[in-house]
Amino acid sequence: MKPTKIEYDLGQTIYGQPLRLVRGMDSAGNAVWTLHRDQGDQRDDSTFITGLNTEHILKMTEAAKSLR
């Protein structure tokens, strides 16, 4: 059995807001990544970017590695 959702804890933003990356499935069964920034305190709003594919995540990884 394959998991339908995998969640990665990415720590916190520079402003102390929890950050996580979630891999789920869309209605057609395709893998979809979502980047979540959760509330750091009650004045914050949660926000997310969804509809990312694995290629997007790999490009972000390459971009970050290139700046090391």
N, C-alpha and C positions, 0 to 999 in steps of 0.2 A: 504494500500500500504506500503510495506517495503522499507526502503532506500537501495540503492545499494552500497553506500559508506558512511562511518562514519569516521570522522577525529578527532583525539585527539591531542591537543597542549600539549607537554610534557615540554615546557620551552626551556632551552638552555643547551648545553653541557658545560663542565668546560672551554672550549675554546670560548664560546660565539656563537656557531653555533646553529641555530634553530633545534629543534628536535620534530618530530611528529610521531604518530602511526596511521595508516590508515587501516581500515577494509573494504575490497572490496570483489568482487566476481570473481571467475575464470570463464573460458568459460563453465565449467560444472555446474555452479551455486553453487559451494562450497565456503564457507567463507575463505578468505585468508587475512592474516595480513602482512603489510609492515611497516618496521621501516625506516623512512627517516631522514637523517641528511642533512639539507640544507646549503647553503653557508652563512658563517658569514660575509665575505667580498669578494671582487672580486678576491682575490688570492686563495680562497677556491674552492674545488670541492664539488658538491652534491654527496651523496652516499646513497644507500638503500640496505636493506636486505628484500627480499620478499619470499613468499612461506611458511610463518610461519602459523601454525594452532593455534587454541585456546589453545590447550594443551601446546604448546611452550610458549605462553604468560603467562599462569598460572604457569609454572615452573619458569619463570623469576621472577614473583611476589613472589613465595615462596622463591627463592634464596635471593632476596632483603630483604624480611621480616626476614629471618633467621639471618641477619647480624645487625639488629637493636640493 
